[in-house]
Amino acid sequence: MAPSDITLYTVRTPNGIKASIALAELGLEYKVHAISFAKNEQKEPWFLEINPNGRIPAITDKFEDGKPIHIFESGSILQYLADRYDTEHKISYPRGTREYHEINNWVNWQMGGLGPMQGQANHFFRYAPEKIQYGIDRYQNETRRLYRVMDTHLAKSKSGYLVGDRCTIADIACWGWVKAGSWAGIDLDEFPALKTWVEKLRARPAFEQGADVPPATEEEKRPKTKEEEEKLAAEARKWIMQGQQADAKK
């Protein structure tokens, strides 16, 4: 693997694994700092110096002028890695090409639509302190609509990827969310082309490697029953609500 000065601050979430998958696809060495949500580490002053928004993922790197640079927002990180390090266009296309702009379409689509809508589906379905059926229906249905957009597009794709003839940062941006669709209450069997795409990417060594950063324990990897999923959601609900209450006081 090629050396770099990158440190990745992350959690193994749909947004967090985007950066680690891209780094694995590019064959770059990097350091990992696992952020603890339970300890609200992402709100600590040292991390806010890296990402003022207090979210993961973020990276630090040494820029071309020798000075540190901080990159936050997962889509921005993907674009940075592609622009600076993907000189062979393993997961990108040259700037100014048709495919370059099509990749931007999908990355922005994911950042502005798929992630926020599925994130809200997760919240109302798993974490909200009370079951609000309107919220569950609203965001699950919008997530399904967005999945259909991808499913329709992928059914027409000759390569099986979102753009061009290769896996790109467009696929990386979307994959972590779609593979976790069941956590939002979405059944991928409704979307055959999308399900095929998820498995096609899962088979790539870099996706397997990058999706396990920071590494999961054997217990975390074990398939869970519905009761165990509810227990996990309840544990997460505690620190999610604590974080919301802390933000409301600021």
C-alpha positions in Angstrom: 0.0 0.0 0.0 1.2 3.5 -0.8 2.1 5.7 2.2 0.1 8.8 3.1 -0.3 11.3 5.9 -4.0 10.7 6.2 -5.7 10.1 9.5 -9.4 9.0 9.3 -11.7 9.9 12.1 -14.7 7.6 11.7 -17.3 5.2 12.9 -18.6 2.1 11.0 -21.7 3.8 9.7 -23.0 4.2 6.1 -21.2 7.6 5.9 -18.1 6.5 7.8 -17.3 3.6 5.6 -17.3 5.6 2.4 -13.9 7.0 3.2 -12.4 3.7 4.3 -13.7 1.9 1.2 -12.2 4.6 -1.1 -8.9 4.4 0.7 -8.8 0.7 0.3 -9.7 0.9 -3.4 -6.8 3.3 -3.8 -4.4 1.2 -1.8 -3.5 4.0 0.5 -2.0 3.5 4.0 -3.7 5.7 6.7 -4.2 5.9 10.4 -7.6 5.4 12.0 -9.1 7.2 15.0 -12.3 5.5 16.0 -14.7 8.1 17.4 -16.9 7.2 20.3 -20.5 8.4 19.9 -21.4 7.1 23.3 -18.8 9.5 24.8 -19.9 12.3 22.5 -16.3 12.5 21.3 -17.4 14.1 18.0 -18.4 17.2 20.0 -15.1 17.6 21.8 -13.1 20.8 21.1 -10.2 19.0 19.5 -12.5 17.3 17.0 -14.4 20.5 16.3 -11.1 22.0 15.1 -11.1 19.3 12.4 -14.8 19.3 11.6 -16.7 22.3 13.0 -20.0 20.5 12.3 -19.1 17.7 14.8 -19.9 14.8 12.5 -18.0 11.9 11.1 -16.2 11.1 8.9 -13.3 13.5 8.7 -9.7 13.3 7.6 -6.6 15.2 8.2 -3.8 15.1 5.6 -0.6 17.0 4.7 -1.4 19.2 1.7 0.9 19.8 -1.2 2.3 23.0 0.5 3.4 20.9 3.5 0.7 22.3 5.8 -2.2 20.3 7.3 -5.6 20.2 5.6 -8.9 19.1 7.2 -11.6 17.6 5.0 -15.0 16.8 6.3 -18.4 15.7 4.8 -18.2 12.2 3.3 -18.9 13.4 -0.2 -16.1 16.0 0.0 -13.7 13.4 1.3 -14.5 11.1 -1.7 -14.0 13.9 -4.1 -10.7 14.9 -2.4 -9.3 11.4 -2.5 -10.3 11.0 -6.2 -8.9 14.4 -7.2 -5.6 14.1 -5.3 -4.8 10.4 -5.2 -6.6 8.6 -7.9 -4.1 9.5 -10.7 -4.9 6.2 -12.5 -8.7 6.8 -12.3 -9.3 3.5 -10.5 -12.6 4.9 -8.9 -13.0 8.1 -10.9 -12.8 9.6 -14.4 -10.7 12.5 -15.6 -12.0 15.9 -14.7 -14.2 17.4 -17.5 -15.3 14.1 -19.0 -19.0 13.2 -19.3 -18.5 10.5 -16.6 -16.9 12.9 -14.2 -20.0 15.1 -14.2 -22.3 12.0 -14.0 -20.4 10.9 -10.9 -21.0 14.3 -9.4 -24.7 13.8 -10.1 -24.9 10.6 -8.0 -22.6 11.8 -5.2 -24.7 14.9 -4.7 -27.9 12.9 -5.1 -26.8 10.6 -2.3 -25.6 13.4 0.0 -28.8 15.5 -0.5 -31.4 12.8 -0.8 -30.6 9.1 0.0 -28.5 9.7 3.1 -30.8 12.3 4.8 -34.1 10.5 3.9 -32.8 7.0 5.0 -31.3 8.6 8.1 -34.7 9.9 9.1 -36.2 6.5 8.3 -33.7 5.0 10.7 -34.5 7.5 13.3 -38.3 7.2 13.3 -38.2 3.4 12.8 -35.5 2.6 15.3 -34.6 5.5 17.6 -37.5 7.8 18.2 -38.6 7.6 21.9 -42.2 7.2 20.7 -43.5 5.5 17.5 -44.9 8.1 15.2 -46.4 6.2 12.3 -46.6 9.2 10.0 -42.8 9.8 10.4 -42.0 6.1 9.8 -44.2 6.0 6.7 -43.0 9.3 5.3 -39.3 8.5 5.4 -39.6 4.8 4.6 -41.7 5.6 1.5 -39.2 8.3 0.4 -36.3 5.9 0.9 -38.2 3.3 -1.3 -38.7 6.0 -4.0 -35.0 6.7 -4.0 -34.1 3.0 -4.1 -36.4 2.7 -7.2 -34.5 5.6 -8.8 -31.3 3.6 -8.4 -32.9 0.3 -9.3 -34.3 1.7 -12.6 -31.0 3.2 -13.5 -29.0 0.1 -12.6 -31.3 -2.2 -14.6 -30.3 -0.2 -17.7 -26.5 -0.1 -16.9 -24.4 -2.4 -19.1 -21.6 -2.5 -16.5 -23.7 -2.9 -13.4 -22.3 0.3 -11.9 -23.8 3.7 -11.6 -21.5 5.4 -14.0 -19.4 4.2 -16.9 -17.6 0.9 -16.9 -16.2 0.8 -13.4 -16.9 1.1 -9.7 -16.5 4.8 -8.8 -17.0 7.1 -5.9 -20.6 7.3 -6.9 -21.1 3.6 -6.1 -19.0 4.0 -2.9 -21.2 7.0 -1.8 -24.4 5.0 -2.0 -23.5 1.4 -1.2 -23.2 1.7 2.6 -26.7 3.1 2.9 -28.4 0.6 0.6 -26.7 -2.4 2.2 -28.1 -1.2 5.5 -31.6 -0.8 4.2 -33.1 -3.4 6.5 -32.2 -1.2 9.5 -34.6 1.3 8.1 -37.2 -1.3 7.5 -36.7 -1.6 3.7 -36.6 -5.0 2.0 -34.1 -5.1 -0.9 -36.1 -8.0 -2.5 -38.3 -5.2 -3.9 -35.4 -3.9 -6.0 -33.7 -6.8 -7.9 -31.2 -4.7 -9.9 -30.2 -2.8 -6.7 -29.8 -6.0 -4.7 -27.6 -7.5 -7.4 -25.5 -4.2 -7.3 -25.1 -4.5 -3.5 -23.8 -8.0 -3.8 -21.5 -7.2 -6.7 -19.8 -4.5 -4.7 -19.7 -6.6 -1.5 -17.6 -9.1 -3.4 -14.9 -6.5 -4.0 -12.0 -7.0 -1.5 -11.7 -3.2 -0.9 -15.4 -3.0 0.1 -15.1 -5.9 2.5 -12.0 -4.4 4.0 -13.2 -0.8 4.1 -16.6 -1.7 5.5 -14.9 -3.2 8.6 -13.2 0.1 9.7 -12.9 0.3 12.7 -13.0 -3.5 12.9 -16.2 -5.1 14.2 -16.0 -7.6 17.0 -17.2 -11.2 16.4 -20.3 -10.4 18.4 -21.1 -7.4 16.3 -20.7 -9.4 13.1 -23.1 -12.1 14.3 -26.6 -11.9 12.6 -29.1 -10.5 15.1 -32.7 -11.6 15.9 -35.4 -8.9 15.9 -35.3 -8.8 19.7 -31.5 -8.3 19.6 -31.9 -5.5 17.0 -34.4 -3.8 19.3 -32.0 -4.0 22.2 -29.2 -2.4 20.1 -31.6 0.3 19.0 -32.6 1.0 22.5 -29.0 1.3 23.6 -28.2 3.7 20.8 -31.4 5.7 21.5 -30.1 6.7 24.9 -27.0 8.5 23.6 -28.9 9.9 20.5 -31.4 11.5 22.8 -28.7 12.8 25.1 -26.9 14.4 22.1 -30.2 16.0 20.9 -30.8 17.4 24.4 -27.2 18.8 24.6 -27.5 20.4 21.1 -30.9 22.0 22.1 -29.2 23.8 25.0 -26.5 25.5 22.8 
